[in-house]
């Protein structure tokens, strides 16, 4: 998939394209359905399929107090969008200028002027432009428009807000059902208290670079991907009450990791199953005994 940041560098040599516009946070099954329709329509016409998305949730500018936490990073969203066969993704900086742009101006300058759209594929509740004037009905009066209805799983509408609720509840298995992939936490490895190595469970502490939503405190079975490969992992999120932790941390014990220290390296954690709540133990020995049990559960085939 080709990638453009902004439209200034786009000099299209195609005459027509199929375009979809949206935030696509988490690229859940509903997004995937819409994007596959975009790709299919473009391939039937032998045109490029193009996604227009934003570097942040538009509410960060329009209504900052109500800005939701992100489900996935922009990098991960783009990776998933590309995996669906989209030809080109255009990432726009959502700023005050964009927020004030009318639907007609956005349509004329970007959708038609830069991307040469001849068809639009959008969700039923989509809207763009100042005051959200650019609804699917508005678009359909100006261009061929395919309006995609809500995507349901077991009668439940798939949406980013539903997924955020499930993440906050620790229902990572439910999140995976609605996204098609596990909930992932990307970050870099930083130094922690280094207590784990003294009790036989050296862990890596993950520091994130985005305002990603945090799962409910607890212990999770999952995996860790880094430069050294992919390993099963027991993942802890919380305050570490047994050792009087002062800050919420995200840390992981990588099963059978043979390499050197990972400080400063990028790492992604995947949360597959919630094992238990975080709890305070009476002693380190009791904590170690529980950790041994947790690791045994992680080692079991999923």
C-alpha positions as CSV (number, residue, x, y, z in Angstrom):
1,X,0.0,0.0,0.0
2,X,1.3,3.5,-0.9
3,X,1.2,6.0,1.9
4,X,1.0,9.8,1.7
5,X,1.0,12.2,4.6
6,X,-1.1,15.1,3.4
7,X,-2.2,15.8,-0.2
8,X,0.5,18.3,-1.2
9,X,2.7,15.6,-2.7
10,X,0.0,13.7,-4.5
11,X,0.1,14.2,-8.3
12,X,-2.4,11.6,-9.5
13,X,-1.8,10.0,-12.9
14,X,-5.1,8.0,-12.7
15,X,-8.4,9.4,-13.9
16,X,-10.8,7.7,-11.5
17,X,-10.7,6.0,-8.1
18,X,-12.9,4.6,-5.4
19,X,-12.4,6.4,-2.1
20,X,-13.4,5.7,1.5
21,X,-13.0,8.2,4.3
22,X,-12.9,7.6,8.1
23,X,-10.9,7.4,11.3
24,X,-10.9,3.6,11.3
25,X,-9.6,3.3,14.8
26,X,-8.8,-0.3,15.5
27,X,-9.9,-1.4,12.0
28,X,-12.6,-3.6,13.5
29,X,-14.8,-6.1,11.5
30,X,-17.1,-3.3,10.5
31,X,-14.2,-1.2,9.1
32,X,-12.9,-4.3,7.4
33,X,-16.2,-5.0,5.7
34,X,-16.3,-1.4,4.4
35,X,-12.7,-1.5,3.2
36,X,-13.1,-4.8,1.4
37,X,-16.1,-3.4,-0.4
38,X,-14.0,-0.4,-1.4
39,X,-11.3,-2.7,-2.8
40,X,-13.8,-5.0,-4.6
41,X,-15.5,-2.0,-6.2
42,X,-12.2,-0.6,-7.3
43,X,-10.9,-3.9,-8.8
44,X,-14.2,-4.4,-10.7
45,X,-13.6,-1.0,-12.3
46,X,-9.8,-1.4,-12.5
47,X,-9.3,1.8,-10.5
48,X,-7.1,2.5,-7.4
49,X,-8.7,2.0,-4.0
50,X,-8.0,4.9,-1.7
51,X,-8.5,5.5,2.0
52,X,-8.5,8.9,3.6
53,X,-7.9,8.9,7.3
54,X,-6.5,11.2,10.0
55,X,-3.5,11.5,12.3
56,X,-5.8,11.7,15.3
57,X,-9.4,11.4,16.3
58,X,-11.2,14.6,15.0
59,X,-12.7,15.2,18.4
60,X,-9.2,16.1,19.6
61,X,-9.6,19.4,17.8
62,X,-13.4,19.7,17.7
63,X,-14.2,18.7,21.3
64,X,-11.0,17.9,23.2
65,X,-12.8,17.1,26.5
66,X,-14.6,14.2,24.8
67,X,-11.7,12.7,22.9
68,X,-11.7,8.9,23.3
69,X,-8.6,6.9,23.9
70,X,-7.3,5.2,20.8
71,X,-7.7,1.4,20.3
72,X,-4.6,1.1,18.1
73,X,-1.8,3.3,16.9
74,X,-1.9,5.0,13.5
75,X,0.9,2.7,12.4
76,X,-1.1,-0.4,13.3
77,X,-4.2,1.0,11.7
78,X,-2.4,1.6,8.5
79,X,-0.8,-1.9,8.6
80,X,-4.2,-3.5,8.9
81,X,-5.7,-1.2,6.2
82,X,-2.9,-2.2,3.8
83,X,-3.5,-5.9,4.5
84,X,-7.0,-5.6,3.1
85,X,-5.7,-4.7,-0.3
86,X,-6.1,-0.9,-0.3
87,X,-3.9,0.8,-3.0
88,X,-3.2,4.1,-1.3
89,X,-3.8,5.6,2.2
90,X,-3.8,9.4,2.6
91,X,-3.2,10.5,6.2
92,X,-4.4,14.1,6.9
93,X,-3.4,16.2,9.8
94,X,-6.7,17.0,11.5
95,X,-6.1,20.6,12.6
96,X,-8.2,23.7,13.0
97,X,-8.0,24.4,9.3
98,X,-9.4,21.0,8.3
99,X,-12.1,21.3,11.1
100,X,-13.4,24.6,9.6
101,X,-13.4,23.3,6.0
102,X,-16.8,22.9,4.6
103,X,-18.0,19.6,3.2
104,X,-18.1,21.1,-0.3
105,X,-14.6,22.4,-0.1
106,X,-13.2,19.1,1.2
107,X,-15.1,17.3,-1.5
108,X,-13.9,19.6,-4.3
109,X,-10.3,20.1,-3.2
110,X,-9.4,16.6,-1.8
111,X,-11.9,14.0,-2.8
112,X,-12.2,15.1,-6.4
113,X,-9.3,17.5,-7.0
114,X,-6.5,15.3,-5.5
115,X,-7.9,11.8,-5.5
116,X,-10.0,11.8,-8.6
117,X,-12.8,10.0,-6.9
118,X,-15.6,8.6,-9.1
119,X,-17.2,6.6,-6.3
120,X,-17.3,6.8,-2.5
121,X,-17.8,4.0,0.0
122,X,-18.8,5.1,3.5
123,X,-20.6,3.9,6.6
124,X,-24.2,4.7,7.2
125,X,-23.4,7.1,10.1
126,X,-20.5,8.8,8.3
127,X,-20.3,12.6,8.2
128,X,-17.5,15.1,7.3
129,X,-16.9,18.8,6.9
130,X,-17.8,21.7,9.2
131,X,-21.0,21.0,11.1
132,X,-20.9,17.5,9.7
133,X,-22.8,18.5,6.6
134,X,-21.2,15.8,4.4
135,X,-23.5,12.9,5.1
136,X,-23.9,9.8,2.9
137,X,-27.1,11.4,1.5
138,X,-25.2,14.6,0.8
139,X,-22.5,12.7,-1.0
140,X,-25.0,10.6,-3.0
141,X,-26.3,13.8,-4.6
142,X,-22.8,14.5,-6.0
143,X,-21.1,11.2,-6.7
144,X,-21.8,7.5,-6.9
145,X,-22.0,6.5,-3.2
146,X,-22.2,3.1,-1.6
147,X,-23.6,3.3,1.9
148,X,-22.5,0.4,4.1
149,X,-24.9,-0.7,6.9
150,X,-23.8,-1.6,10.4
151,X,-21.8,-4.8,10.8
152,X,-23.3,-7.2,13.3
153,X,-21.8,-10.0,15.4
154,X,-24.3,-12.1,17.2
155,X,-26.8,-9.3,16.8
156,X,-24.4,-6.7,18.3
157,X,-23.3,-3.8,16.2
158,X,-19.5,-3.6,15.9
159,X,-18.1,-0.2,16.7
160,X,-15.0,1.4,18.2
161,X,-17.0,2.6,21.3
162,X,-18.1,-1.0,22.0
163,X,-14.6,-2.2,21.7
164,X,-13.3,0.4,24.0
165,X,-15.8,-0.7,26.6
166,X,-14.7,-4.3,26.3
167,X,-11.1,-3.3,26.7
168,X,-11.8,-1.3,29.8
169,X,-13.7,-4.3,31.2
170,X,-10.7,-6.6,30.4
171,X,-12.8,-8.6,27.9
172,X,-9.9,-9.1,25.5
173,X,-11.4,-12.2,24.1
174,X,-14.5,-10.2,23.2
175,X,-12.3,-7.6,21.6
176,X,-10.6,-10.2,19.4
177,X,-14.0,-11.4,18.2
178,X,-15.0,-7.8,17.1
179,X,-11.6,-7.0,15.5
180,X,-10.5,-10.3,14.2
181,X,-7.2,-9.9,15.9
182,X,-6.1,-9.7,19.6
183,X,-5.8,-6.4,21.4
184,X,-2.2,-5.2,21.0
185,X,-0.1,-2.8,23.1
186,X,2.9,-1.4,21.2
187,X,5.6,0.4,23.1
188,X,9.3,0.5,24.0
189,X,11.0,-1.4,26.8
190,X,12.1,0.7,29.7
191,X,13.7,0.0,33.1
192,X,11.4,-0.8,36.0
193,X,12.1,-1.7,39.6
194,X,14.0,-4.8,38.4
195,X,12.4,-6.8,41.2
196,X,11.3,-9.6,38.9
197,X,14.8,-10.8,38.2
198,X,15.4,-11.3,41.9
199,X,12.4,-13.7,42.3
200,X,13.1,-15.7,39.1
201,X,10.6,-13.8,36.8
202,X,12.5,-11.1,35.0
203,X,9.9,-8.8,33.3
204,X,10.0,-6.1,30.6
205,X,8.2,-2.8,31.3
206,X,6.4,-1.2,28.3
207,X,6.2,2.5,27.8
208,X,3.7,3.7,25.2
209,X,3.8,6.7,22.9
210,X,0.1,7.2,22.3
211,X,-3.1,7.8,24.4
212,X,-4.1,4.2,23.9
213,X,-6.8,2.8,26.1
214,X,-5.6,0.6,28.9
215,X,-7.2,-2.7,29.7
216,X,-8.6,-3.4,33.1
217,X,-5.9,-4.2,35.7
218,X,-5.1,-7.8,35.9
219,X,-3.0,-10.7,34.6
220,X,-3.3,-11.8,30.9
221,X,-2.1,-14.6,28.8
222,X,-0.6,-13.4,25.5
223,X,2.5,-12.9,23.5
224,X,5.3,-10.5,22.9
225,X,6.9,-9.6,19.6
226,X,10.3,-7.9,19.4
227,X,13.4,-7.9,17.3
228,X,14.3,-11.3,18.8
229,X,11.1,-13.0,17.7
230,X,7.7,-13.8,19.2
231,X,7.3,-15.4,22.6
232,X,4.4,-16.4,24.8
233,X,4.0,-14.0,27.7
234,X,2.4,-13.5,31.0
235,X,1.3,-9.8,31.0
236,X,0.5,-7.8,34.1
237,X,-1.3,-4.5,34.1
238,X,-1.8,-2.6,37.4
239,X,-0.3,-1.0,40.5
240,X,1.7,-4.0,41.8
241,X,0.2,-3.8,45.3
242,X,2.3,-6.6,46.8
243,X,5.5,-4.5,46.3
244,X,3.8,-1.1,47.0
245,X,3.9,0.1,43.5
246,X,3.3,3.8,43.0
247,X,2.4,3.9,39.3
248,X,0.3,1.8,36.9
249,X,2.6,-0.4,34.8
250,X,2.4,-2.7,31.9
251,X,5.0,-5.5,32.2
252,X,5.5,-8.9,30.7
253,X,7.4,-12.1,31.5
254,X,8.5,-13.6,28.2
255,X,8.5,-17.4,28.4
256,X,11.8,-19.0,27.2
257,X,13.3,-15.7,26.1
258,X,17.0,-16.5,25.5
259,X,18.4,-13.1,24.5
260,X,20.0,-10.1,26.1
261,X,18.2,-7.2,27.7
262,X,15.7,-5.4,25.6
263,X,15.9,-1.9,27.0
264,X,15.1,0.7,24.4
265,X,13.7,-1.8,21.9
266,X,10.3,-1.6,20.4
267,X,7.9,-4.4,21.5
268,X,4.3,-5.3,20.9
269,X,2.2,-7.2,23.5
270,X,-0.8,-9.2,22.4
271,X,-3.5,-9.9,25.0
272,X,-5.2,-13.2,24.3
273,X,-7.0,-14.1,27.5
274,X,-7.6,-12.6,30.9
275,X,-6.4,-14.9,33.7
276,X,-7.3,-13.1,36.9
277,X,-7.6,-9.8,38.7
278,X,-4.6,-8.1,40.2
279,X,-4.3,-8.9,43.9
280,X,-2.1,-8.1,46.9
281,X,-0.3,-11.1,48.4
282,X,0.9,-11.4,52.0
283,X,4.5,-12.2,50.9
284,X,6.8,-12.5,47.9
285,X,6.8,-16.3,48.3
286,X,3.0,-16.2,47.8
287,X,3.4,-13.9,44.8
288,X,6.0,-16.3,43.2
289,X,3.7,-19.3,43.8
290,X,0.9,-17.5,42.0
291,X,3.2,-16.4,39.2
292,X,4.3,-20.0,38.6
293,X,0.6,-20.9,38.3
294,X,0.0,-18.0,35.9
295,X,3.0,-19.0,33.7
296,X,1.8,-22.6,33.5
297,X,-1.6,-21.3,32.2
298,X,0.2,-19.2,29.6
299,X,2.3,-22.1,28.5
300,X,-0.8,-24.2,27.7
301,X,-1.9,-24.3,24.1
302,X,-4.6,-21.7,23.3
